[in-house]
C-alpha cells in the first residue's frame, strides 16, 4: 500500500480541510497556524511514500511515522492555547467542536500509526513479556487496534495491538489511586491528610480495553476528588474517603467515583467540558505556555524517582532524534506534575466517548461530586460500529 492510498493520509486531509474552513483571522493565530503546518507537513510527507515492498521500505516508513509522532507532541498544548486566544472570533460551541475533532484525530494518529512508542504500546507492569511483546508478530502488529483474536489465537495472549484483553477495574483504580496520592502528597506537603480511596462492587470485573485511556480518565477524576476533599477539610478532621463503585454488565462496566469535596463551584460548573471558555481561561493559558509538548497520559504525571535526573527528558529527545529508542511518547514531554492545565475533564470525556462510552458528572453544592464513567467492552457483539464516512468525519 502506497502512502497516497493510506487511510491515514485521508484522515489528515480531512483535518486540513476542517482548518481551511475556519475564519481567516482564526487560522492566522500562531498556535492554530502551527498545528496546520504540522498537519500539512505530515500530509505531504505521507502521501509521497511509495508502495512498501521490502523490509527496508517498511523500516524507512516506520522511521517517518516515528518522526511525525514526535513532531506532533506539541499539537495538544498549541491547540488548547489557540482556542483560548481566539475567544470572541468564533462561537464557543463551534470552537469546542473544532477542538474535539482535532483531539480525536491526534488520538487516532497515536493509536493507528505503527512504529510509535506511546504508553499504551507498552505492556502493563503486571504482565510478563511472554504474554505481550513476545506474542507472535501476526497477533501483535494488527492494522487497527480494535481487531480481536480469533478462535485459533493463543489463549494465553493478554494483549492484542494496543488493547489489553483483561483490564481489571480494581487494579487500575488502585494503581491510579497510588500514583495520584503520591502526586497530591508532593504538591500539598507531607503534613497533608490525604483521603483514602475505597473500592466496592464487582472487584473481579475484567474487560478488553485500551489501558492508557482508562488510566488517564480515572487518574484525572481521582485527582480532582482528592484535591477537592483536601481543600475543603477543616483543621483536625479526618478527611472523608473517596468511594469508587464498580458495576459490571454483559456489555458495559460502570465506575462511579464519589467524593465529599463540596461540589463544583457554580461559576465553573457550566464550563466543565469546554476547552474554550470559563472564568479561569487566563490562568489556563498561562499554565499551558509552560508545556511545550503533551501526550495526555497519566505517565506524564508520575513523580521522578531518585535515580532520575532533571535532564531525562532532554536525553530522551536526543536519543529519539539520533534514531535511538525512547520508551514512550510521554518520556518526550515535559509537563510539571503539579501544573493544572484545565483540560483534564474535556480530554477524559473525549477518551470515554472514543469507544462508545460516556462520562457524566453530577455535583451537589455543599456536599460533593459523583462522576459516572461508562465503559463499553471492546469487541462485544453489541459494540457500536461506525462507517468509514463517520471515521473520516472525526
JOQUI-V393032 format. One record per residue. RES is the residue in one small letter. PSI is psi in degrees with one decimal (none if undefined). OMEGA is omega as a letter, one per 30 degrees, with the letter a starting at -180 (none if undefined). D_CENTER is the distance of its C-alpha to the mean C-alpha in Angstrom with 1 decimal. Layout:
<<RES:PSI:OMEGA:D_CENTER> <RES:PSI:OMEGA:D_CENTER>>
//
This chain:
<<x:127.3:l:29.1> <x:164.7:a:29.3> <x:-37.8:a:26.6> <x:-21.4:l:28.2> <x:1.7:a:27.9> <x:136.7:l:24.3> <x:-23.6:l:22.0> <x:-39.5:l:19.4> <x:-40.8:l:22.1> <x:-40.1:a:22.6> <x:-44.7:l:19.0> <x:-39.0:l:19.2> <x:-39.5:l:22.6> <x:-36.6:l:21.5> <x:-37.0:l:19.1> <x:-41.6:l:22.0> <x:-41.6:l:24.2> <x:-43.9:a:22.0> <x:-32.1:l:22.3> <x:-21.5:l:26.0> <x:-2.7:l:26.7> <x:156.2:l:25.6> <x:144.3:a:28.5> <x:-40.1:a:29.9> <x:-26.3:l:29.6> <x:-44.1:a:25.8> <x:-24.9:l:25.4> <x:-9.1:l:27.5> <x:132.2:a:25.1> <x:-33.1:a:24.4> <x:-44.5:l:20.6> <x:-40.3:l:20.5> <x:-39.5:l:23.1> <x:-44.8:l:21.2> <x:-41.1:l:18.3> <x:-44.7:a:21.1> <x:-37.9:l:22.8> <x:-43.6:a:19.8> <x:-38.7:l:19.5> <x:-41.1:l:23.3> <x:-42.9:l:23.5> <x:-42.0:l:21.1> <x:-48.3:a:23.0> <x:-36.9:a:26.3> <x:-44.7:a:25.4> <x:-32.7:a:24.2> <x:-17.1:a:27.0> <x:-2.8:a:29.5> <x:123.7:l:28.6> <x:172.0:l:31.6> <x:135.1:a:31.8> <x:117.7:a:30.6> <x:-21.3:a:33.7> <x:169.7:l:33.6> <x:-37.9:l:31.5> <x:-39.4:l:31.9> <x:-41.5:a:30.6> <x:-39.5:l:27.5> <x:-41.8:l:27.1> <x:-38.2:l:27.5> <x:-45.2:l:24.9> <x:-34.9:l:22.3> <x:-41.4:l:23.2> <x:-42.0:a:22.7> <x:-43.6:l:19.2> <x:-42.9:l:18.3> <x:-40.5:l:19.8> <x:-44.6:l:18.0> <x:-41.3:a:14.5> <x:-41.3:l:15.7> <x:-32.6:a:17.2> <x:5.5:l:14.1> <x:-21.3:a:12.3> <x:-3.6:a:14.1> <x:-47.7:a:13.0> <x:-53.9:l:10.4> <x:-35.7:l:13.0> <x:-41.4:l:15.8> <x:-44.8:a:14.8> <x:-42.7:l:14.4> <x:-38.8:a:17.7> <x:-46.3:a:19.3> <x:-26.1:l:18.9> <x:-34.6:a:20.2> <x:-21.6:a:23.2> <x:15.6:l:24.2> <x:133.0:a:24.7> <x:-17.9:l:28.0> <x:-18.2:l:28.0> <x:158.7:l:26.0> <x:138.3:a:25.8> <x:-39.2:a:22.8> <x:-34.3:l:21.9> <x:-37.8:l:22.1> <x:-44.3:l:20.0> <x:-37.9:l:17.2> <x:-42.1:l:17.6> <x:-45.2:a:17.5> <x:-45.0:a:14.3> <x:-43.4:l:12.5> <x:-45.0:a:14.1> <x:-39.4:a:13.2> <x:-33.8:l:9.4> <x:-37.8:l:9.8> <x:-40.2:l:11.9> <x:-44.0:a:9.6> <x:-37.5:l:7.3> <x:-46.1:a:10.8> <x:-45.4:a:12.0> <x:-28.2:a:9.7> <x:-43.4:a:10.5> <x:-39.1:a:14.1> <x:128.8:l:15.6> <x:165.8:l:17.5> <x:4.7:l:18.2> <x:166.4:l:14.8> <x:35.9:a:14.1> <x:156.9:a:10.4> <x:-37.4:a:9.8> <x:-7.6:l:9.6> <x:-13.4:l:13.0> <x:139.2:l:14.6> <x:149.2:l:16.5> <x:156.7:a:16.0> <x:-29.2:a:18.4> <x:11.4:l:20.8> <x:129.3:a:21.2> <x:154.2:a:24.0> <x:-30.1:a:23.9> <x:-17.4:a:26.5> <x:-7.5:a:24.1> <x:-82.0:a:21.3> <x:-25.7:a:21.8> <x:-0.1:l:25.5> <x:153.2:l:25.3> <x:141.9:a:27.3> <x:-37.9:a:25.8> <x:-24.7:a:26.4> <x:-28.0:a:24.2> <x:-45.5:a:21.2> <x:62.4:l:21.1> <x:152.3:a:20.9> <x:-27.9:l:20.4> <x:147.2:a:17.6> <x:-10.5:a:15.2> <x:14.3:l:16.8> <x:135.2:a:20.3> <x:161.1:a:21.6> <x:148.4:l:24.6> <x:-176.0:a:28.1> <x:-21.9:a:31.0> <x:-2.8:a:32.1> <x:148.7:l:29.0> <x:119.5:a:29.4> <x:-13.6:a:28.5> <x:-8.1:a:27.6> <x:127.8:a:24.5> <x:-14.3:a:21.4> <x:136.8:l:18.7> <x:110.9:a:18.9> <x:-127.7:l:16.7> <x:-3.0:a:13.1> <x:125.5:l:14.2> <x:119.7:a:15.7> <x:-19.4:a:18.7> <x:60.3:l:19.5> <x:130.7:l:16.6> <x:118.4:a:18.5> <x:-42.7:a:17.4> <x:-46.8:a:19.8> <x:-39.6:a:18.7> <x:-42.4:l:15.0> <x:-43.3:l:16.1> <x:-42.5:a:18.7> <x:-42.8:l:16.5> <x:-41.5:l:14.0> <x:-40.8:l:17.3> <x:-46.2:a:18.9> <x:-47.3:a:16.2> <x:-36.7:l:16.0> <x:-43.6:l:19.8> <x:-41.0:a:20.4> <x:-49.1:a:18.3> <x:-36.2:l:20.0> <x:-38.2:l:23.3> <x:-38.5:a:23.1> <x:-42.5:a:22.4> <x:-5.3:l:25.1> <x:159.7:a:27.6> <x:-18.4:a:29.2> <x:-6.6:a:31.4> <x:137.4:l:28.6> <x:105.3:a:28.9> <x:130.5:a:25.5> <x:148.5:l:25.4> <x:146.7:l:25.2> <x:115.7:a:22.5> <x:138.0:a:24.5> <x:133.4:a:23.3> <x:175.2:l:25.6> <x:-145.0:a:26.0> <x:82.7:a:25.3> <x:-13.1:l:24.3> <x:9.4:a:24.9> <x:128.4:l:22.5> <x:153.1:a:20.6> <x:155.4:l:18.8> <x:130.6:a:17.0> <x:164.4:l:13.2> <x:111.1:a:10.2> <x:-37.7:a:10.0> <x:-34.4:l:6.8> <x:-48.3:a:5.2> <x:-40.6:l:8.4> <x:-40.3:a:8.5> <x:-47.2:a:5.8> <x:-52.1:a:7.8> <x:-41.0:a:11.0> <x:-43.5:l:10.7> <x:-41.6:a:10.4> <x:-43.1:l:13.2> <x:-38.2:l:15.3> <x:-44.6:l:15.2> <x:-43.3:a:16.4> <x:-47.2:a:19.0> <x:-43.9:a:20.3> <x:-38.5:l:20.7> <x:-41.6:l:22.4> <x:-42.2:l:24.8> <x:-43.6:a:25.7> <x:-26.3:a:26.5> <x:-23.7:a:28.6> <x:137.7:l:30.5> <x:152.8:a:34.2> <x:130.7:l:35.9> <x:-10.7:l:37.1> <x:148.5:l:35.3> <x:126.1:a:33.1> <x:138.9:l:29.7> <x:148.9:a:29.0> <x:159.1:l:26.4> <x:123.0:a:23.0> <x:128.3:l:23.5> <x:118.7:l:21.0> <x:127.6:l:22.5> <x:124.7:l:21.4> <x:130.8:a:23.1> <x:135.9:l:23.2> <x:171.1:a:24.8> <x:-32.6:a:25.5> <x:-18.3:a:22.7> <x:161.0:l:20.2> <x:129.3:a:19.0> <x:128.6:l:18.9> <x:122.2:l:17.8> <x:127.4:l:19.5> <x:116.9:a:18.9> <x:135.4:l:22.1> <x:167.2:l:23.2> <x:56.9:a:26.4> <x:11.4:l:25.2> <x:-4.6:l:27.2> <x:173.7:a:24.8> <x:132.8:l:23.1> <x:145.4:a:25.7> <x:-37.1:a:27.2> <x:-14.4:a:26.6> <x:-31.1:a:22.8> <x:-43.5:a:22.4> <x:-14.1:a:22.8> <x:18.0:a:20.0> <x:-38.0:a:17.2> <x:10.7:a:15.1> <x:137.9:l:16.4> <x:-22.8:a:15.1> <x:-6.8:a:18.6> <x:164.8:a:21.0> <x:161.2:a:22.0> <x:-12.8:a:24.5> <x:25.1:a:22.2> <x:-43.4:a:21.4> <x:-36.6:l:23.4> <x:-42.2:l:22.0> <x:-43.2:a:18.4> <x:-42.4:l:19.8> <x:-42.6:a:21.6> <x:-38.0:a:18.7> <x:-29.8:l:16.5> <x:-17.1:l:19.5> <x:-0.8:a:19.1> <x:96.5:a:15.7> <x:-23.7:a:16.5> <x:146.2:a:13.3> <x:135.7:l:9.7> <x:-25.4:a:6.7> <x:60.3:l:4.4> <x:161.2:a:4.8> <x:-20.0:l:7.9> <x:-31.0:a:10.0> <x:-18.8:a:10.5> <x:-0.7:a:12.2> <x:139.6:a:14.6> <x:127.5:l:18.2> <x:143.2:l:20.1> <x:171.5:a:23.0> <x:-29.3:a:26.6> <x:4.7:l:26.9> <x:127.8:a:24.0> <x:168.6:a:25.4> <x:-8.6:a:24.0> <x:12.0:a:24.3> <x:-41.9:a:21.8> <x:-44.7:a:19.4> <x:-36.8:l:22.4> <x:-39.0:l:23.6> <x:-40.3:l:20.4> <x:-47.2:a:20.6> <x:-38.9:l:24.3> <x:-44.7:a:23.8> <x:-39.9:a:21.4> <x:-28.6:a:23.7> <x:7.7:l:26.7> <x:2.4:l:25.3> <x:-179.9:a:24.4> <x:125.4:l:21.5> <x:139.3:a:18.5> <x:-30.1:a:16.8> <x:163.3:l:13.2> <x:-33.3:a:11.5> <x:-28.3:l:10.6> <x:-12.5:l:14.3> <x:1.0:a:15.0> <x:172.0:a:13.4> <x:50.1:l:15.5> <x:120.1:l:13.9> <x:131.3:a:16.6> <x:-21.6:a:15.4> <x:9.2:a:17.7> <x:118.8:l:16.7> <x:122.9:a:15.5> <x:-15.3:l:13.9> <x:14.6:l:14.2> <x:6.5:a:10.9> <x:-48.6:a:9.2> <x:-45.8:l:10.8> <x:-39.2:l:10.5> <x:-40.2:l:6.8> <x:-39.0:l:7.1> <x:-39.0:l:9.9> <x:-44.7:l:8.4> <x:-42.9:a:6.2> <x:-41.7:a:9.6> <x:-11.9:a:11.8> <x:-37.3:a:10.3> <x:44.8:l:12.6> <x:28.5:l:15.3> <x:-163.7:l:14.4> <x:158.1:l:14.7> <x:122.3:l:14.1> <x:151.6:a:17.3> <x:127.7:l:18.6> <x:122.4:a:22.4> <x:133.2:l:24.0> <x:106.3:a:27.6> <x:133.9:a:28.9> <x:-8.0:a:30.8> <x:-71.7:a:29.3> <x:-161.0:a:25.5> <x:140.5:l:22.4> <x:120.6:l:21.5> <x:130.6:a:17.9> <x:116.9:l:17.8> <x:116.2:l:14.9> <x:123.7:a:16.3> <x:124.8:l:14.9> <x:122.2:a:16.7> <x:118.1:a:17.9> <x:134.1:l:17.1> <x:-6.5:l:20.4> <x:158.8:a:22.8> <x:-18.0:a:25.5> <x:5.4:a:24.5> <x:137.0:a:21.0> <x:125.8:l:20.8> <x:146.0:a:21.2> <x:152.9:a:20.9> <x:166.0:l:23.4> <x:-37.6:l:23.0> <x:-39.6:l:23.8> <x:-37.3:l:21.0> <x:-45.7:a:18.5> <x:-29.8:a:20.1> <x:-19.0:l:19.9> <x:none:none:16.1>>
//
